[in-house]
Amino acid sequence: DGSQILFQKVGGGNLRSPLWSRETGIYLSDVRDGSPKRISESGSSPQFSESGDRIFLTRQESSKDSDNVTLYSVDRSGNEQRDHYTSDWATDMRVSPDGRWLALVERFHVYLTPFIRSPTAIKVGPGGKGLPIVKVSDNAGDFIHFSGDGQRLYWSLGPQLSSCDVTQAMDSIVKTTTPTNDEEGQEPGQDEVDEQDVKSKAEPLIEDR
């Protein structure tokens, strides 16, 4: 509702001074005259759920074969942790403001999939079999975010900002996975949609020359 803000406090080191690196973590504060309260010592990329009663975060537990990235949520006190999605190589995950969609960046491309609330974490990624997933970026993309109503997804590549209509992008999955007359009685094929159907829906918005 615009009354509070979430932010992450990180420490220094490497190229940055290690000074002022105490009490890192995720903080919640009122927008006006608020006193920041740390709700979690770990996690990154905080975002509110659609109802505002939970907070989405990501964590990474890298191994030799995977980055093991998890999208999870906690309540506003930092408790009642629930894992929602896992990915081997995602670098960013964002839930739409209406709670219906999940956008992620993996291997420099932007993907879109439904957000399903499941009692156990769902593995997601290009080529996955569990959920329909569509690649919406053309060459590559990063810095993903949804519009306030969750109807459009935005990403950038260098100086260019692009977007797509979420409903149209997901409709392309239905068209691709619906069996034809010759395929009736057979299982639908790969759930990942060829990006050609979506490329025409991705619209460059701004290009800084």
C-alpha positions as CSV (number, residue, x, y, z in Angstrom):
1,D,0.0,0.0,0.0
2,G,3.0,2.3,-0.2
3,S,3.3,2.8,3.5
4,Q,6.4,0.6,4.1
5,I,9.6,-0.2,2.3
6,L,11.9,-3.3,2.2
7,F,15.6,-3.0,1.7
8,Q,18.8,-5.1,2.0
9,K,21.8,-3.8,3.9
10,V,25.1,-5.4,2.6
11,G,28.6,-5.3,3.9
12,G,31.8,-4.0,2.4
13,G,35.0,-5.8,1.4
14,N,37.0,-6.5,-1.7
15,L,36.9,-3.1,-3.5
16,R,34.7,-1.5,-0.9
17,S,35.6,-0.4,2.6
18,P,34.6,-2.9,5.3
19,L,33.5,0.0,7.5
20,W,29.8,0.3,8.4
21,S,29.2,-3.4,7.6
22,R,27.5,-4.4,10.9
23,E,24.1,-5.9,11.2
24,T,23.6,-6.7,7.5
25,G,20.4,-8.3,6.3
26,I,16.8,-7.5,5.3
27,Y,15.1,-4.5,6.8
28,L,11.5,-3.3,6.9
29,S,10.7,0.3,7.6
30,D,7.8,2.8,7.4
31,V,8.2,5.2,4.6
32,R,7.7,8.2,6.8
33,D,9.4,8.6,10.2
34,G,10.2,4.8,10.2
35,S,12.8,3.1,12.3
36,P,14.2,0.2,10.2
37,K,13.7,-3.2,11.8
38,R,15.9,-6.2,10.7
39,I,13.6,-9.1,9.9
40,S,16.3,-11.5,8.5
41,E,20.0,-11.8,8.7
42,S,20.1,-13.7,5.4
43,G,18.4,-13.6,2.0
44,S,18.5,-11.1,-0.9
45,S,16.2,-9.3,-3.4
46,P,13.3,-8.7,-0.9
47,Q,9.8,-8.0,-2.3
48,F,6.3,-7.9,-0.8
49,S,3.7,-10.6,-1.6
50,E,0.4,-9.5,-3.2
51,S,-1.3,-9.2,0.2
52,G,1.7,-7.6,1.9
53,D,1.6,-10.2,4.7
54,R,4.7,-12.1,3.5
55,I,8.1,-11.2,2.1
56,F,9.7,-13.0,-0.8
57,L,13.5,-13.5,-0.7
58,T,16.1,-15.5,-2.5
59,R,19.1,-17.5,-1.2
60,Q,22.0,-19.3,-3.0
61,E,23.8,-22.4,-1.8
62,S,26.3,-23.0,-4.6
63,S,27.8,-26.4,-5.3
64,K,30.0,-27.8,-8.0
65,D,27.0,-28.6,-10.3
66,S,24.5,-25.9,-9.4
67,D,24.0,-22.5,-7.9
68,N,21.0,-23.9,-6.0
69,V,18.9,-20.7,-6.0
70,T,15.7,-20.8,-3.9
71,L,12.8,-18.4,-3.9
72,Y,11.2,-18.5,-0.4
73,S,9.1,-16.3,1.8
74,V,8.8,-15.3,5.4
75,D,6.2,-13.5,7.4
76,R,6.7,-9.8,8.4
77,S,8.6,-10.9,11.5
78,G,11.0,-13.1,9.5
79,N,9.5,-16.3,10.6
80,E,7.4,-19.1,9.1
81,Q,9.8,-19.7,6.2
82,R,8.3,-21.4,3.1
83,D,10.3,-22.5,0.0
84,H,8.5,-21.9,-3.3
85,Y,10.8,-22.4,-6.3
86,T,14.3,-23.6,-6.9
87,S,16.6,-23.2,-9.9
88,D,20.0,-24.4,-10.8
89,W,21.3,-21.2,-12.5
90,A,18.8,-18.4,-12.0
91,T,20.3,-15.0,-11.2
92,D,17.1,-13.2,-10.4
93,M,13.5,-14.2,-9.5
94,R,10.5,-11.8,-9.3
95,V,6.9,-12.5,-8.4
96,S,4.3,-10.3,-10.0
97,P,2.4,-7.9,-7.8
98,D,-0.9,-9.8,-8.3
99,G,0.9,-13.1,-7.3
100,R,0.0,-14.9,-10.5
101,W,3.4,-15.0,-12.3
102,L,7.1,-15.6,-11.7
103,A,9.8,-14.1,-13.9
104,L,13.4,-15.3,-13.7
105,V,16.7,-14.6,-15.4
106,E,18.7,-17.7,-16.3
107,R,21.8,-17.9,-18.5
108,F,21.2,-14.3,-19.5
109,H,17.6,-14.8,-20.8
110,V,14.3,-13.8,-19.3
111,Y,11.6,-16.4,-18.7
112,L,8.0,-16.3,-17.5
113,T,6.0,-19.0,-15.8
114,P,2.9,-19.2,-13.6
115,F,3.4,-18.8,-9.8
116,I,2.0,-21.8,-8.1
117,R,1.7,-22.1,-4.3
118,S,2.8,-25.6,-3.5
119,P,3.5,-27.3,-0.2
120,T,7.0,-28.2,-1.5
121,A,9.4,-26.2,-3.7
122,I,9.0,-26.5,-7.4
123,K,12.1,-26.7,-9.6
124,V,11.9,-24.2,-12.5
125,G,14.1,-23.5,-15.5
126,P,14.2,-23.7,-19.3
127,G,13.4,-27.1,-20.5
128,G,11.6,-28.0,-17.3
129,K,8.7,-30.5,-17.4
130,G,6.7,-29.5,-14.3
131,L,5.4,-26.1,-15.4
132,P,4.9,-24.2,-18.7
133,I,7.7,-21.7,-19.2
134,V,8.2,-19.2,-22.0
135,K,11.3,-17.3,-23.0
136,V,10.3,-13.7,-23.6
137,S,13.7,-12.0,-24.2
138,D,15.2,-11.9,-27.7
139,N,19.0,-11.8,-27.4
140,A,19.3,-11.5,-23.6
141,G,17.9,-9.5,-20.7
142,D,18.4,-8.5,-17.0
143,F,16.9,-6.2,-14.3
144,I,13.4,-7.8,-14.5
145,H,10.4,-6.1,-13.0
146,F,6.6,-6.2,-13.4
147,S,4.2,-3.3,-13.9
148,G,2.2,-2.3,-10.8
149,D,-0.8,-4.3,-12.0
150,G,1.3,-7.3,-13.0
151,Q,0.1,-7.1,-16.6
152,R,3.5,-6.3,-18.2
153,L,7.0,-7.6,-17.6
154,Y,10.0,-5.3,-18.2
155,W,13.7,-6.1,-18.7
156,S,16.7,-4.3,-20.1
157,L,19.7,-5.2,-22.3
158,G,22.4,-2.5,-22.3
159,P,20.7,0.8,-23.3
160,Q,17.4,-0.8,-24.4
161,L,14.4,-1.3,-22.2
162,S,11.8,-3.9,-23.4
163,S,8.5,-5.3,-22.2
164,C,5.9,-7.8,-23.1
165,D,2.2,-8.4,-22.2
166,V,2.2,-11.2,-19.7
167,T,-1.2,-12.7,-20.8
168,Q,-0.2,-12.8,-24.4
169,A,3.1,-14.4,-23.6
170,M,1.4,-17.1,-21.6
171,D,-1.3,-17.6,-24.2
172,S,1.4,-18.6,-26.6
173,I,2.1,-21.6,-24.4
174,V,-1.5,-22.8,-24.6
175,K,-1.4,-22.6,-28.4
176,T,1.9,-24.5,-28.6
177,T,1.0,-27.3,-26.1
178,T,-2.6,-27.8,-27.3
179,P,-2.7,-31.2,-29.2
180,T,-3.9,-31.1,-32.9
181,N,-6.3,-33.6,-34.3
182,D,-3.4,-35.9,-35.2
183,E,-2.0,-35.6,-31.7
184,E,-5.1,-36.3,-29.7
185,G,-4.6,-38.9,-27.0
186,Q,-0.9,-38.1,-26.9
187,E,1.0,-36.2,-24.2
188,P,1.8,-32.6,-25.1
189,G,5.4,-32.0,-26.0
190,Q,8.0,-29.8,-24.4
191,D,6.4,-27.1,-22.2
192,E,9.0,-24.5,-23.1
193,V,7.7,-22.4,-26.0
194,D,9.9,-21.5,-29.0
195,E,10.6,-17.8,-28.5
196,Q,9.6,-16.9,-32.1
197,D,5.9,-16.6,-31.0
198,V,6.9,-14.3,-28.2
199,K,9.5,-12.2,-30.0
200,S,6.7,-10.4,-31.8
201,K,5.1,-9.4,-28.5
202,A,8.3,-8.1,-26.9
203,E,8.4,-4.3,-27.4
204,P,11.5,-2.2,-27.2
205,L,10.5,0.9,-25.2
206,I,13.6,3.0,-24.7
207,E,17.0,3.0,-26.3
208,D,19.7,5.4,-25.0
209,R,22.0,6.4,-27.8
